[in-house]
């Protein structure tokens, strides 16, 4: 299946990646090539097959219902959470204005 | 005194325990090799002080007569995909440049608890996406190997290319790797070292930068099967912080190593005899069969009928998961932010991701977003996950007839840097032998088996049944003993 520039532009916008005209020109044929190649999967009869959900059988566990049972994944670490933020202010993540 | 940097994990650990040399002497020797190998570009960050600190702790513990860990006194390289507290972790991307984790990944924490020390953070393909280590924001890793009579720079493999180059060049006795579709095994084969990807769920993914969560698995890269077994024991184990971690005890792989394969059956999948495979690779495969027969195994023909669909299925599943995982890099919570004049929030996201991701990462995010988008989900992603079920069933049937599977690791030896960079499909085909085992979550290992006519290393690939790392390691040991691989790259760096 060949995908055109407009489709790539739409997907890039869904993926929130800005793209120049040049990049769109380069990517459209590249992605068409890759998609043509993966489309051979259509040859496989999978009418009686379930999609894989877990590669190794495993059961989902529940953690103990205790606050901060694991200090590494518990709360009260605000400053650590914010430590790598490009713009942390007053204990929050800073972002450009979103409401006019 | 012997050159300490020629020693492997076991020799270093045992030598430190016996008092033949101190852990500090070992760390100093490797720190010096790391510092002298900038030309290989194997490290993004070096941490000589961390290596010395860990070594001093081991020497002090030994002086006090304390019990030493499995990796005591062994300095290692850490792939820069593992979060290391206080030490920059980038996944070789610009978007995470300057990111300093506030916590330690479970696998690296396990290794430090076992007495290992960190020489530095190893370069890799950006977000582990690549087979040649050419997608790193921090520059290509150069393989220490060269073709006879040529100075052309070769790929160390990928994505764990810093790991493979560093272990092969004696910058560290062992390194961590991660494997999503072959990222431990292919670089190990390209550089004449040994690497094992365990069963999915053996090693915790907590604190490992995510690429494709249903496939990502950490493992050791070292210069012998036994060293891999020792290090894997230290890395593996149940971790409640990873929902897919297997709640099983870590087997005593090292104690149970045995190259006696009497009564074992080794499967040779006929579908792996593919067009385009280098004749020298096919010869090495034949030698591998002879070696395993010599070790007492019976060689049996098996069939894995869906093999040709593994790679296309992988290139739907992995990008789909990547597009979801990499949505977190938004310039808000961590990493780089790109904020053009007057930009709103949505513009900031798009500009940040445009500037922060490399071409291959963008390519995979776009493919992943496309195959998951409305109207295409069933045709692409769901179909790929059904094919994945069939591939896993192929292996399950095969393991009714055999105990372990032998194949080549790669279709060719290492290729020159730049060779496949303009052709993503040609690059993807490099993982044709390693991807099926990844899709089925199986343990698999590459062991060096010799040099080709150009003097470049080749690897043999062993695939085991779920949870049977022991079978893989034992067959690997049988290959290792018979291959007698001692070649080293000639030092030019």
Interface residues (C-beta under 8 A of the other chain):
Chain A: X3 X7 X8 X11 X12 X13 X14 X15 X16 X17 X18 X19 X23 X27 X30 X31 X33 X34 X35 X37 X38 X39 X40 X41 X42 X44 X46 X49 X50 X51 X52 X53 X54 X55 X56 X58 X60 X61 X63 X70 X72 X73 X77 X80 X81 X83 X84 X85 X86 X87 X93 X95 X96 X97 X98
Chain B: X99 X100 X102 X103 X199 X200 X201 X214 X215 X240 X241 X243 X244 X246 X247 X306 X308 X309 X312 X313 X315 X316 X323 X327 X330 X331 X332 X333 X334 X335 X336 X337 X339 X343 X344 X345 X346 X347 X348 X349 X350 X351 X353 X354 X357 X362 X363 X365 X366 X367 X369 X370 X373 X379 X380 X382 X383 X384 X385 X386 X387 X388 X389 X390 X392 X424 X425 X439 X440 X441 X466 X467
